[in-house]
Amino acid sequence: MVFAAGFSHQSIRAGRARSLTAFAFMALAAAFLRLGYLQIIRGAAFARASENNHTQVLVERAPRGRILDRDGRVLADDQPVFVALFSPLGLDPAVFEPLAKRLSGILTVQGPELQKRLFSAVRAKSMVRISDRLSRDQAFEILQDRIHLPGISLTIEEQRYYPNKELASHVLGYVGEITDDELDQFAEQGYHGGDWIGKSGIERLYDPSLHGQDGGFLIEVDARGRQVRVIRHVLPQAGKDLVLTLDAKIQELAEKELRDTGHPGAAVMMNPNTGELIALASSPGFDPNLFLPLGDSDERKKLLSDPDLPLYNRTIQALYPPGSTFKIVTSLAALEGGTVDPEKKVYCDGTYTLGKERRIFHCWKPHGHGWVDFTKGLAESCDVYFYEIGQDIGPEAIEEMAKKFGLGAPTGVDLPHEKKWDLPIAFKTRHRQHWQGGDTLNYAIGQGALQVTPLQMANVISMVANGGELWQPYLVSESQRFGQFVEHLGQPRMVNHIILSERSLSLVREALVEVVRHGTGVAAQIPDMDVAGKTGTAQASKGKDQAWFVAYAPADKPQVACSILVEHGGHGASAAAPIARDMIALALKPSEATAIEHRRTGEVEGD
């Protein structure tokens, strides 16, 4: 019995020992498995998390490519600026309010706006820019007060700079901080939060070329979020330079003379044989530099609320009735249709009576032009003559010719937000409006439902100059890197070539030369050079009439064509023609340009 009891007790103890050994082995195995999982499978992730506890990544923006005019003059560049950064790492949110208050005494940013930017860093869990373009004094003050500015660091980065301020502002556009929507759209192309991105103009349309590839810093920070050292630095790659077709000198002249009129307006000059845009001026302009500092500024708010709409590119976005400049199209429709004898004379007593209802339409010259044939009718812009031929050929013929000249459709210029307007018959059909007899008369003289942009009218006069070739206007010719050619981004592209008889073209061209020699466009005369042009005065719903002038030169071998519009400028003869004259003189006869005196003391009578 004693032996049996002893054996039973020993057996129990041995079983317990085996159980404990097995449990210990299992626990040890589980620990090793867990350790292996943490170190091997999740090791990299935990290493990154550990690193993030004491490091911050700061994206270093790539310098944007420059924008140059056709002769290499710099229109947009970069310059180094001081930037204030904030890292929320290890900071108690309670310090944000006193931090914002202390910073607002140094920076030109109000306390509430600073707090907003500080909390945005918390939401993003990363270092953010809270102010840029600091003065040297502001930067030194931050450095001296660093002990009381937890999380605040300084760096220097390249930011956009427009050395000529308003010059070509609508062409260049401006840049601003990337929005969340833009970031979602362009993240795969290497854009980051806080990047600058083009918002309008060339800056927007060609942003992928200008932007370059960002680099960055991996920065070690202390417990208060201050920089300790740079762990790693990846150099950014600068964007490509863009070379424009613009001539900065002619662009500057056009903008100045538009400003001098005291009215908003637009001026376009192009090469009629290629579509290259030599000037594309819209007035008033704006300073793109105002859009660069972070946050809102008073100057920026004034731009957005200005009733003259300085951000509005009138060359491609503003629509106006073309007035008598459209008589070029009506003339060619009539001559090509063969229904008009250019030698037949029409008597103009200043009025035209329409149909059985005896409705009276007036000529711009109250007492009339007397007996008028085709050349005199176009040279002196007689409305009665064009009422007559408009009735003869009908609105369909006019609309067909207008389509051939590219009206009613966008030009395709390499700028965003170009506008167009349906031609009158298409417009009235789409809006279910009945065509009236008076609509045909208005159509023939460029009034009524007809609306065009200044760039479209530059295309029209260019097609007369080159014999019917419609070229797509373009602004960017090539890209460069470090001054070396990279690629052609824009080049001549013929959109259409309409067949016009030599007889029709000759008659219109001769009449356009007469406009400047002896007609309504004498203010566009240039010594020893024939200029072909057409004035226009289009009725406006309010205020004075819109003043137009379109032209090309030299008349015998055209090299430039232009379109000028002065809003509420009155007569095209006095407000618009002198601007065209000076632009053409500077482009073709620079020595004559300074000798031409402005003759604007008295209005030149003419349509």
Phi, psi and omega in degrees: 000314180298320180295319181293318181296319180296320180296321180295317180296319180293323179296319180296316180295321179295321179295319178297320180297317179297321179295317179296320179296316180296318180297316179297319179296317180296318180296319180294320179296318179297321179296316179296318178298316179297318179296319178297319179298315182292321186274323186266307185282313183256008186301315182296319181295316180291329177295319178295318180298320179295319180297321181294340179289341181224011177228160175224146176261127176244115178289130177259113184295138175289139174300133177289150175295151179283161172242125186239154173277182187298337181256013176088007177289136185280122178257330177215135185216186173240154175217149180286137179223153173281136180232133176265130182246155177225130174243126182276001186304123175071011183259141174281128179307340181295339182277350187295318183295310177295328177296315179297319180297318181291321180293323183297337176285344180257316185266166177268045179231133182289155182306309180301321179293321177296316177302320179301317181289324178297315180291334176295329177292324178294316180295322181280345182055040181205172178287136180229161174276130178249344175196146178224176182057042178288147174286165179299321180295319179296318180297315180296322180295321177294317179298319181291332185254020188302326183297334180259009181234071183298136178084355184264131177226163178241147172213170176241131177220162179277129177229160186297146181211133180248098189295335183259012178054254188284346186301123178058031185299323181287332176286310183292319187078205180207168178244159177207174181291139183297138179271169179298320179295318179293324179295319177299323183285324189246007184303322182290346179267012175093014178275151181231162172301136182091352179295155166273142179217148180296135181253336180203168174062206179301323180304323181280310187294325183251025183303318180303326177284321183283331192292319184077192180242123182291151171249208178173171180240137165261113191247131172276132180237156179272185184296341180261010176083011181269149181296136175252308178200162175268120181278317182212146181224121175255121184289137175284160177248120185298151176288170181277145171286146175247134177254121181269165174277350183295147168257112186300327181292317179289323177299316180297317179298314181299316181295319180298314184289329173295317178299321183296337178290339183079010180231153170297158179181185182212149178218128181236135169229135181218163172276114185291350183260355181222336186091359178297130178270119182269329175211142178215085190252133175233134183230138003284158177257194180211162179266109181297340179298335182293342183268000187273318181297146177298149177082179180269150177231159179297321181296321180293320178296323178296321178300316184291335182256001182294125181294340178278000174053064183294341179276354185275121180274097186291343180291329184234349184248336182272136181246132182221152167293135185283351181060214188289349174297335180286346179299341173299313181293315179300320179300312182292326176298318181290316182292318180291331178285343178074012182265357183239128174269114184298340180269347179293136182256144177241138180269127180247115175254012180101352180221159175222131182257124184260121167056195184292332181286353176057039179283134185263128172244140188255152170273157180295334178264109190306320183266005174084172182253001183075211179284128187230128170259189186299309184298314179293323180300319179281320182296322181258004174057049182286116180295320183299319178301317183281335169300316183297310183286333174297318177295323181294315187267337179084160185291331182296320179294322179295316182294322179298317179291321179300320178298319180298331179273008175086004179284151185085001181219153177293154180282337183085016178301149183279063172218146179282159171071029175291140181252157174219169181219136178300145173293157192307314181295315179298320180297311182292325177296315182294327181264009176056044178255140182283137180280127180257160178301322179293335178297324179294317179296316178297320179300317184298332181251015174077031179240193177074228186279359182283129179223135181220165172260158175303325179292322177299319180289333173294324175295319181300309183291330176295322180292327174293320182294320186261001176091021174110012180267126177260109180260141176285122180294142177214157186245327184258123182265316184203168173245152180225156170228121182055039176081359181256139180302138177246304181198157173277123177261334177220145179204163182305133179220113179280124182271326183201153174224106182269147181268115177239137181293149179298327179296313181297314180298317182297317180298316180292315181297317179298321179292324179291327174293321178295328177305317183275326180291310188225356186261218186283349184254027183298337180291350179264007182294140176234131181305135175062027177210131174276126175250135175255129184204175178212127176276163175205141176229108186255134181295140177247153181294329178223148175076191181291165181293160176277133183259126182238152165204130174238147185200163168217159182198158343299153186297327183276338179210079190299133176243332179224152174224148183216159179221125183237135177226126175242114182296128179053034181275355180090240182276135174298330181299323185259329185267323188257322185300319179297329178293316178299316179304312184291323177294316180295317180299317180293324182286321189250332181222070183306327181293332180277337188300319182284342182273344182283120179272141179285125181251070182244013182290331177227146181290137173274127182287135179161159184283000000 
